Amino acid sequence: MADDVTVVIGAGGMGEAIATRIGAGTRLLLADRDEELLSAVADRLAGQGYDVTGLPVDIADRGSVAGLARAAAGAGPVRKVVHTAGVSPVQAPVPVILAVDLLGVALVLEEFAEAVAPGGAGLVISSMASYGPVELSPQEAVQLASAPADRLLSLPVTAQDRFPDSGRAYGFAKRANRLRVQGASVVWGARGARVNSISPGLVSTPMGRGELDGEHGQRIRAMVEASNAGRVGTPADIAAAAEFLLGPSAGFVSGADLLVDGGVIASSVGGNPG
């Protein structure tokens, strides 16, 4: 077990919570573009007894992602791969949203399909925004699920002028993440591995709090208040779901998305605010 490798991409609130939940007893590789944040979280985990190594990565760059995958495979059998890194609509313009939240996920799924060990499992963090109104033709859905990552941003369906704002681009990218995971499930399955996604609702991380402070914050609060849980999520809520999907109890689950939003989407469909 100590020789097994766990990779967590994204050292923010959700990434740290997931690493803490699933990384004990393994060689934990923690990756992020923000080297200051990466160093701080890696040091904190090491102080708690984790065998952790921090590695910088730019998930929108294939060479950087490929280097991370090689480092992981060189450290031992890669049993768990978690991709949490991303940017929100209040953090980035449309081109960056598409590069990080769409292309970045595709690159991680492709590169780690060659590195994950048999019996391993992967997880991508999507968003409840993926359940919003995203119009895709059947052909476009197939393209988003299966086109080579290097061609993704040159497809007509991903043209920047299709998105009037970052929010639309974000919802689209997260919907594409779910499709991409479905497509990757076939490739990962050929290696005897699984891959799934989680679509969190609003979670109390710096990114989530930024959304509450943004122009749509009032609407988001109304959605949360009308939900079954009636509260924002915590990183621990997402880590618990991640532990299930990455563990043996989910051995019959692959290519699926788990909506972990406190009931926000269900409430919206039922006609409550939001």
C-alpha atoms as a printed R data frame, in Angstrom:
    type eleno elety resid chain resno       x      y       z
1   ATOM     1    CA   MET     A     1   0.000  0.000   0.000
2   ATOM     2    CA   ALA     A     2   2.804  2.431   0.869
3   ATOM     3    CA   ASP     A     3   4.161  2.034  -2.670
4   ATOM     4    CA   ASP     A     4   0.843  3.034  -4.261
5   ATOM     5    CA   VAL     A     5   0.727  6.526  -5.701
6   ATOM     6    CA   THR     A     6  -2.102  9.003  -5.215
7   ATOM     7    CA   VAL     A     7  -2.128 12.080  -7.454
8   ATOM     8    CA   VAL     A     8  -4.158 15.150  -6.533
9   ATOM     9    CA   ILE     A     9  -4.077 18.007  -9.023
10  ATOM    10    CA   GLY     A    10  -5.122 21.276  -7.412
11  ATOM    11    CA   ALA     A    11  -3.958 22.258  -3.940
12  ATOM    12    CA   GLY     A    12  -6.927 24.489  -3.097
13  ATOM    13    CA   GLY     A    13  -9.645 23.788  -0.561
14  ATOM    14    CA   MET     A    14 -11.175 20.748  -2.245
15  ATOM    15    CA   GLY     A    15  -7.820 19.380  -3.327
16  ATOM    16    CA   GLU     A    16  -6.368 19.569   0.167
17  ATOM    17    CA   ALA     A    17  -9.469 18.009   1.706
18  ATOM    18    CA   ILE     A    18  -9.432 15.124  -0.767
19  ATOM    19    CA   ALA     A    19  -5.690 14.590  -0.371
20  ATOM    20    CA   THR     A    20  -6.132 14.482   3.400
21  ATOM    21    CA   ARG     A    21  -8.984 11.969   3.083
22  ATOM    22    CA   ILE     A    22  -7.410  9.523   0.598
23  ATOM    23    CA   GLY     A    23  -3.653 10.096   0.701
24  ATOM    24    CA   ALA     A    24  -2.662  8.410   3.963
25  ATOM    25    CA   GLY     A    25  -0.469  5.345   3.546
26  ATOM    26    CA   THR     A    26   0.371  6.165  -0.082
27  ATOM    27    CA   ARG     A    27   2.937  8.215  -1.918
28  ATOM    28    CA   LEU     A    28   0.983 11.420  -2.384
29  ATOM    29    CA   LEU     A    29   1.843 13.661  -5.317
30  ATOM    30    CA   LEU     A    30   0.209 17.068  -4.990
31  ATOM    31    CA   ALA     A    31   0.311 19.348  -8.035
32  ATOM    32    CA   ASP     A    32  -0.656 22.952  -8.664
33  ATOM    33    CA   ARG     A    33   0.399 25.917 -10.789
34  ATOM    34    CA   ASP     A    34   0.575 28.196  -7.746
35  ATOM    35    CA   GLU     A    35   3.913 27.137  -6.277
36  ATOM    36    CA   GLU     A    36   3.485 29.187  -3.101
37  ATOM    37    CA   LEU     A    37   0.140 27.546  -2.346
38  ATOM    38    CA   LEU     A    38   1.523 24.155  -3.335
39  ATOM    39    CA   SER     A    39   4.471 24.458  -0.971
40  ATOM    40    CA   ALA     A    40   2.300 25.589   1.934
41  ATOM    41    CA   VAL     A    41  -0.213 22.742   1.562
42  ATOM    42    CA   ALA     A    42   2.481 20.114   0.979
43  ATOM    43    CA   ASP     A    43   4.313 21.270   4.106
44  ATOM    44    CA   ARG     A    44   1.087 21.157   6.103
45  ATOM    45    CA   LEU     A    45   0.341 17.595   4.968
46  ATOM    46    CA   ALA     A    46   3.917 16.482   5.593
47  ATOM    47    CA   GLY     A    47   3.618 17.857   9.112
48  ATOM    48    CA   GLN     A    48   0.583 15.625   9.581
49  ATOM    49    CA   GLY     A    49   2.570 12.535   8.569
50  ATOM    50    CA   TYR     A    50   1.745 12.235   4.865
51  ATOM    51    CA   ASP     A    51   4.409 11.062   2.405
52  ATOM    52    CA   VAL     A    52   3.818 14.020   0.116
53  ATOM    53    CA   THR     A    53   5.710 15.602  -2.775
54  ATOM    54    CA   GLY     A    54   4.643 18.882  -4.339
55  ATOM    55    CA   LEU     A    55   5.064 19.209  -8.094
56  ATOM    56    CA   PRO     A    56   4.292 22.338 -10.148
57  ATOM    57    CA   VAL     A    57   2.041 21.798 -13.156
58  ATOM    58    CA   ASP     A    58   0.278 23.872 -15.794
59  ATOM    59    CA   ILE     A    59  -2.771 21.796 -16.674
60  ATOM    60    CA   ALA     A    60  -3.362 23.738 -19.910
61  ATOM    61    CA   ASP     A    61   0.046 22.625 -21.236
62  ATOM    62    CA   ARG     A    62   0.397 19.053 -22.515
63  ATOM    63    CA   GLY     A    63   4.120 18.883 -21.841
64  ATOM    64    CA   SER     A    64   3.606 19.903 -18.225
65  ATOM    65    CA   VAL     A    65   0.777 17.400 -17.688
66  ATOM    66    CA   ALA     A    66   2.760 14.650 -19.423
67  ATOM    67    CA   GLY     A    67   5.697 15.365 -17.124
68  ATOM    68    CA   LEU     A    68   3.447 15.013 -14.094
69  ATOM    69    CA   ALA     A    69   2.079 11.706 -15.381
70  ATOM    70    CA   ARG     A    70   5.617 10.404 -15.959
71  ATOM    71    CA   ALA     A    71   6.683 11.460 -12.480
72  ATOM    72    CA   ALA     A    72   3.672  9.714 -10.979
73  ATOM    73    CA   ALA     A    73   4.272  6.470 -12.889
74  ATOM    74    CA   GLY     A    74   7.937  6.586 -11.926
75  ATOM    75    CA   ALA     A    75   7.049  6.829  -8.240
76  ATOM    76    CA   GLY     A    76   5.040  3.589  -8.209
77  ATOM    77    CA   PRO     A    77   1.715  2.132  -9.332
78  ATOM    78    CA   VAL     A    78  -0.725  5.011  -9.796
79  ATOM    79    CA   ARG     A    79  -3.918  3.913  -8.055
80  ATOM    80    CA   LYS     A    80  -5.798  7.198  -7.639
81  ATOM    81    CA   VAL     A    81  -5.843 10.348  -9.771
82  ATOM    82    CA   VAL     A    82  -7.946 13.344  -8.741
83  ATOM    83    CA   HIS     A    83  -8.255 16.479 -10.830
84  ATOM    84    CA   THR     A    84  -9.654 19.433  -8.875
85  ATOM    85    CA   ALA     A    85  -7.850 22.379 -10.494
86  ATOM    86    CA   GLY     A    86  -9.831 25.009 -12.334
87  ATOM    87    CA   VAL     A    87 -10.936 28.630 -12.537
88  ATOM    88    CA   SER     A    88 -14.358 30.169 -12.003
89  ATOM    89    CA   PRO     A    89 -16.269 32.776 -14.017
90  ATOM    90    CA   VAL     A    90 -15.301 35.538 -11.580
91  ATOM    91    CA   GLN     A    91 -11.628 34.634 -11.887
92  ATOM    92    CA   ALA     A    92 -11.018 34.420 -15.611
93  ATOM    93    CA   PRO     A    93 -12.196 35.499 -19.087
94  ATOM    94    CA   VAL     A    94 -13.623 33.123 -21.684
95  ATOM    95    CA   PRO     A    95 -10.296 32.053 -23.286
96  ATOM    96    CA   VAL     A    96  -8.809 31.094 -19.920
97  ATOM    97    CA   ILE     A    97 -11.954 29.237 -18.864
98  ATOM    98    CA   LEU     A    98 -11.784 27.161 -22.051
99  ATOM    99    CA   ALA     A    99  -8.041 26.535 -21.736
100 ATOM   100    CA   VAL     A   100  -8.054 25.541 -18.063
101 ATOM   101    CA   ASP     A   101 -11.496 24.073 -17.401
102 ATOM   102    CA   LEU     A   102 -11.960 22.341 -20.762
103 ATOM   103    CA   LEU     A   103  -8.581 21.603 -22.329
104 ATOM   104    CA   GLY     A   104  -6.907 21.026 -18.975
105 ATOM   105    CA   VAL     A   105  -9.307 18.250 -18.033
106 ATOM   106    CA   ALA     A   106  -8.931 16.593 -21.439
107 ATOM   107    CA   LEU     A   107  -5.122 16.632 -21.155
108 ATOM   108    CA   VAL     A   108  -5.182 15.110 -17.669
109 ATOM   109    CA   LEU     A   109  -7.545 12.342 -18.777
110 ATOM   110    CA   GLU     A   110  -5.431 11.542 -21.836
111 ATOM   111    CA   GLU     A   111  -2.022 11.608 -20.170
112 ATOM   112    CA   PHE     A   112  -3.040  9.669 -17.079
113 ATOM   113    CA   ALA     A   113  -4.807  7.053 -19.204
114 ATOM   114    CA   GLU     A   114  -1.254  5.948 -19.994
115 ATOM   115    CA   ALA     A   115  -0.055  6.131 -16.395
116 ATOM   116    CA   VAL     A   116  -2.871  4.746 -14.248
117 ATOM   117    CA   ALA     A   117  -2.330  1.220 -12.960
118 ATOM   118    CA   PRO     A   118  -4.799 -1.642 -13.419
119 ATOM   119    CA   GLY     A   119  -7.394 -1.417 -10.691
120 ATOM   120    CA   GLY     A   120  -6.832  2.310 -10.402
121 ATOM   121    CA   ALA     A   121  -9.469  5.024 -10.382
122 ATOM   122    CA   GLY     A   122  -9.686  8.619 -11.541
123 ATOM   123    CA   LEU     A   123 -11.915 11.506 -10.579
124 ATOM   124    CA   VAL     A   124 -12.613 14.875 -12.190
125 ATOM   125    CA   ILE     A   125 -14.273 17.742 -10.344
126 ATOM   126    CA   SER     A   126 -16.931 19.238 -12.602
127 ATOM   127    CA   SER     A   127 -19.699 21.544 -11.295
128 ATOM   128    CA   MET     A   128 -23.434 21.765 -10.796
129 ATOM   129    CA   ALA     A   129 -23.185 24.423 -13.536
130 ATOM   130    CA   SER     A   130 -22.892 21.493 -15.935
131 ATOM   131    CA   TYR     A   131 -26.587 20.796 -15.287
132 ATOM   132    CA   GLY     A   132 -27.602 24.208 -16.600
133 ATOM   133    CA   PRO     A   133 -28.933 25.010 -20.091
134 ATOM   134    CA   VAL     A   134 -26.128 23.940 -22.414
135 ATOM   135    CA   GLU     A   135 -27.358 23.289 -25.960
136 ATOM   136    CA   LEU     A   136 -25.393 20.602 -27.794
137 ATOM   137    CA   SER     A   137 -26.233 18.610 -30.880
138 ATOM   138    CA   PRO     A   138 -25.557 14.859 -30.754
139 ATOM   139    CA   GLN     A   139 -22.575 15.393 -33.057
140 ATOM   140    CA   GLU     A   140 -21.154 18.133 -30.829
141 ATOM   141    CA   ALA     A   141 -21.554 15.926 -27.767
142 ATOM   142    CA   VAL     A   142 -19.598 13.148 -29.472
143 ATOM   143    CA   GLN     A   143 -16.865 15.605 -30.465
144 ATOM   144    CA   LEU     A   144 -16.524 16.895 -26.931
145 ATOM   145    CA   ALA     A   145 -16.374 13.364 -25.561
146 ATOM   146    CA   SER     A   146 -13.870 11.915 -27.976
147 ATOM   147    CA   ALA     A   147 -11.947 14.474 -30.053
148 ATOM   148    CA   PRO     A   148  -8.198 14.457 -29.345
149 ATOM   149    CA   ALA     A   149  -7.427 17.034 -26.684
150 ATOM   150    CA   ASP     A   150  -5.126 18.979 -28.985
151 ATOM   151    CA   ARG     A   151  -8.067 19.597 -31.332
152 ATOM   152    CA   LEU     A   152 -10.646 20.538 -28.719
153 ATOM   153    CA   LEU     A   153 -10.205 24.296 -28.848
154 ATOM   154    CA   SER     A   154 -10.290 24.364 -32.653
155 ATOM   155    CA   LEU     A   155 -13.734 22.750 -32.901
156 ATOM   156    CA   PRO     A   156 -16.592 25.028 -34.028
157 ATOM   157    CA   VAL     A   157 -18.489 24.176 -30.837
158 ATOM   158    CA   THR     A   158 -15.681 25.638 -28.695
159 ATOM   159    CA   ALA     A   159 -15.213 28.869 -30.662
160 ATOM   160    CA   GLN     A   160 -14.788 31.746 -28.217
161 ATOM   161    CA   ASP     A   161 -17.392 33.926 -29.932
162 ATOM   162    CA   ARG     A   162 -20.079 31.391 -29.007
163 ATOM   163    CA   PHE     A   163 -19.851 32.477 -25.374
164 ATOM   164    CA   PRO     A   164 -21.156 35.931 -24.411
165 ATOM   165    CA   ASP     A   165 -19.505 35.773 -20.978
166 ATOM   166    CA   SER     A   166 -17.352 33.650 -18.691
167 ATOM   167    CA   GLY     A   167 -20.391 32.142 -16.977
168 ATOM   168    CA   ARG     A   168 -21.629 30.595 -20.204
169 ATOM   169    CA   ALA     A   169 -18.162 29.312 -21.043
170 ATOM   170    CA   TYR     A   170 -17.842 27.807 -17.557
171 ATOM   171    CA   GLY     A   171 -21.140 25.920 -17.723
172 ATOM   172    CA   PHE     A   172 -20.216 24.650 -21.172
173 ATOM   173    CA   ALA     A   173 -16.738 23.536 -20.070
174 ATOM   174    CA   LYS     A   174 -18.132 21.687 -17.076
175 ATOM   175    CA   ARG     A   175 -20.763 19.952 -19.209
176 ATOM   176    CA   ALA     A   176 -17.948 18.956 -21.559
177 ATOM   177    CA   ASN     A   177 -16.002 17.580 -18.576
178 ATOM   178    CA   ARG     A   178 -18.805 15.110 -17.886
179 ATOM   179    CA   LEU     A   179 -18.876 14.054 -21.531
180 ATOM   180    CA   ARG     A   180 -15.111 13.763 -21.540
181 ATOM   181    CA   VAL     A   181 -15.189 11.486 -18.502
182 ATOM   182    CA   GLN     A   182 -17.727  9.256 -20.241
183 ATOM   183    CA   GLY     A   183 -15.443  8.956 -23.255
184 ATOM   184    CA   ALA     A   184 -12.352  8.419 -21.122
185 ATOM   185    CA   SER     A   185 -14.072  5.633 -19.212
186 ATOM   186    CA   VAL     A   186 -13.727  3.412 -22.262
187 ATOM   187    CA   VAL     A   187 -10.007  4.145 -22.639
188 ATOM   188    CA   TRP     A   188  -9.270  3.806 -18.935
189 ATOM   189    CA   GLY     A   189 -11.349  0.634 -18.857
190 ATOM   190    CA   ALA     A   190  -8.995 -0.952 -21.383
191 ATOM   191    CA   ARG     A   191  -6.309 -0.655 -18.685
192 ATOM   192    CA   GLY     A   192  -8.600 -2.056 -16.010
193 ATOM   193    CA   ALA     A   193  -9.159  1.359 -14.444
194 ATOM   194    CA   ARG     A   194 -12.236  3.501 -13.764
195 ATOM   195    CA   VAL     A   195 -12.905  7.225 -14.017
196 ATOM   196    CA   ASN     A   196 -15.839  9.322 -12.809
197 ATOM   197    CA   SER     A   197 -16.721 12.917 -12.015
198 ATOM   198    CA   ILE     A   198 -18.290 14.880  -9.183
199 ATOM   199    CA   SER     A   199 -20.386 17.992  -9.791
200 ATOM   200    CA   PRO     A   200 -20.220 20.027  -6.573
201 ATOM   201    CA   GLY     A   201 -22.626 22.776  -5.722
202 ATOM   202    CA   LEU     A   202 -21.424 25.922  -4.015
203 ATOM   203    CA   VAL     A   203 -18.580 24.926  -1.696
204 ATOM   204    CA   SER     A   204 -16.955 27.162   0.893
205 ATOM   205    CA   THR     A   205 -13.567 27.584  -0.740
206 ATOM   206    CA   PRO     A   206 -11.918 30.825  -1.882
207 ATOM   207    CA   MET     A   207 -13.368 30.181  -5.340
208 ATOM   208    CA   GLY     A   208 -16.853 29.532  -3.966
209 ATOM   209    CA   ARG     A   209 -16.784 32.588  -1.742
210 ATOM   210    CA   GLY     A   210 -15.683 34.620  -4.745
211 ATOM   211    CA   GLU     A   211 -18.828 33.506  -6.545
212 ATOM   212    CA   LEU     A   212 -20.955 34.651  -3.611
213 ATOM   213    CA   ASP     A   213 -19.290 38.046  -3.754
214 ATOM   214    CA   GLY     A   214 -19.767 38.302  -7.534
215 ATOM   215    CA   GLU     A   215 -22.591 39.806  -9.551
216 ATOM   216    CA   HIS     A   216 -24.714 36.645  -9.276
217 ATOM   217    CA   GLY     A   217 -24.148 36.188  -5.549
218 ATOM   218    CA   GLN     A   218 -27.701 37.077  -4.538
219 ATOM   219    CA   ARG     A   219 -29.190 34.537  -6.938
220 ATOM   220    CA   ILE     A   220 -26.759 31.857  -5.774
221 ATOM   221    CA   ARG     A   221 -27.669 32.503  -2.127
222 ATOM   222    CA   ALA     A   222 -31.361 32.136  -2.980
223 ATOM   223    CA   MET     A   223 -30.667 28.804  -4.665
224 ATOM   224    CA   VAL     A   224 -28.747 27.541  -1.631
225 ATOM   225    CA   GLU     A   225 -31.434 28.681   0.803
226 ATOM   226    CA   ALA     A   226 -34.119 26.897  -1.244
227 ATOM   227    CA   SER     A   227 -32.161 23.644  -1.396
228 ATOM   228    CA   ASN     A   228 -32.665 20.532   0.704
229 ATOM   229    CA   ALA     A   229 -29.484 21.132   2.692
230 ATOM   230    CA   GLY     A   230 -30.075 24.867   3.045
231 ATOM   231    CA   ARG     A   231 -26.342 25.545   3.333
232 ATOM   232    CA   VAL     A   232 -23.204 25.806   1.276
233 ATOM   233    CA   GLY     A   233 -21.052 22.719   0.993
234 ATOM   234    CA   THR     A   234 -17.723 22.105   2.684
235 ATOM   235    CA   PRO     A   235 -14.580 20.631   1.166
236 ATOM   236    CA   ALA     A   236 -15.139 17.666   3.494
237 ATOM   237    CA   ASP     A   237 -18.508 16.997   1.806
238 ATOM   238    CA   ILE     A   238 -16.748 16.638  -1.534
239 ATOM   239    CA   ALA     A   239 -13.884 14.621  -0.064
240 ATOM   240    CA   ALA     A   240 -16.339 12.071   1.334
241 ATOM   241    CA   ALA     A   241 -17.934 11.609  -2.090
242 ATOM   242    CA   ALA     A   242 -14.491 11.371  -3.685
243 ATOM   243    CA   GLU     A   243 -13.428  8.665  -1.246
244 ATOM   244    CA   PHE     A   244 -16.448  6.594  -2.258
245 ATOM   245    CA   LEU     A   245 -15.930  6.953  -6.023
246 ATOM   246    CA   LEU     A   246 -12.224  6.175  -5.763
247 ATOM   247    CA   GLY     A   247 -12.684  3.211  -3.448
248 ATOM   248    CA   PRO     A   248 -13.659 -0.433  -3.840
249 ATOM   249    CA   SER     A   249 -17.311  0.202  -2.969
250 ATOM   250    CA   ALA     A   250 -17.644  2.002  -6.317
251 ATOM   251    CA   GLY     A   251 -15.983 -0.765  -8.294
252 ATOM   252    CA   PHE     A   252 -19.052 -1.044 -10.551
253 ATOM   253    CA   VAL     A   253 -19.178  2.703 -11.267
254 ATOM   254    CA   SER     A   254 -17.370  4.281 -14.222
255 ATOM   255    CA   GLY     A   255 -18.132  7.102 -16.629
256 ATOM   256    CA   ALA     A   256 -20.671  8.500 -14.167
257 ATOM   257    CA   ASP     A   257 -21.227 11.891 -12.553
258 ATOM   258    CA   LEU     A   258 -22.221 12.333  -8.914
259 ATOM   259    CA   LEU     A   259 -24.099 15.574  -8.217
260 ATOM   260    CA   VAL     A   260 -23.102 16.760  -4.733
261 ATOM   261    CA   ASP     A   261 -24.921 20.072  -4.416
262 ATOM   262    CA   GLY     A   262 -27.124 19.817  -1.332
263 ATOM   263    CA   GLY     A   263 -30.166 19.522  -3.568
264 ATOM   264    CA   VAL     A   264 -29.796 22.858  -5.390
265 ATOM   265    CA   ILE     A   265 -30.461 21.457  -8.860
266 ATOM   266    CA   ALA     A   266 -33.393 19.379  -7.607
267 ATOM   267    CA   SER     A   267 -34.859 22.473  -5.974
268 ATOM   268    CA   SER     A   268 -34.427 24.488  -9.157
269 ATOM   269    CA   VAL     A   269 -36.216 21.860 -11.219
270 ATOM   270    CA   GLY     A   270 -38.990 21.873  -8.646
271 ATOM   271    CA   GLY     A   271 -39.610 25.555  -9.281
272 ATOM   272    CA   ASN     A   272 -37.990 27.122  -6.244
273 ATOM   273    CA   PRO     A   273 -35.841 30.282  -6.545
274 ATOM   274    CA   GLY     A   274 -32.899 29.880  -8.926
